[in-house]
């Protein structure tokens, strides 16, 4: 027997308990915020992204993982459209699996909805941009990113557009 008064009241009939549990579960699903998956091994860069994102006033939750293996694990478990991130901010140069490995893996997946990936890397090499583009990246920004670059990314996220919406200065794809 559960000690909480809420559960004691609900245990009067099993039908009542099930109805309340279902109502609470549905309410929690409705309250889940969309997710931004930040794949970044530098704690300093991750702090800046999270801080700037919080200041932007967006209603997305930031989930931070530190390498490509963790990103693939997260995306594998995300399941349906409610669990998939709205967007992925992806560093390229990371331990274990790098950003190209993540892009390659994502390209092979059949997600229930499109998941745009914005590469944010210290590499300014044209071959890295081309490779990222060929693997499906929506945009490519070179670190250090400016506040204006981050704002362009954040402005794009809530719209959930299929086109990148990030063409132009800074979005080198």
PyMOL commands that set and color helices and strands:
alter all, ss='L'
color gray80, all
select helices_A, chain A and resi 5-10+14-31+43-55+68-78+99-108+126-134+147-157
alter helices_A, ss='H'
color red, helices_A
select strands_A, chain A and resi 35-39+61-65+87-90+116-121+139-142
alter strands_A, ss='S'
color yellow, strands_A
deselect
rebuild
show_as cartoon
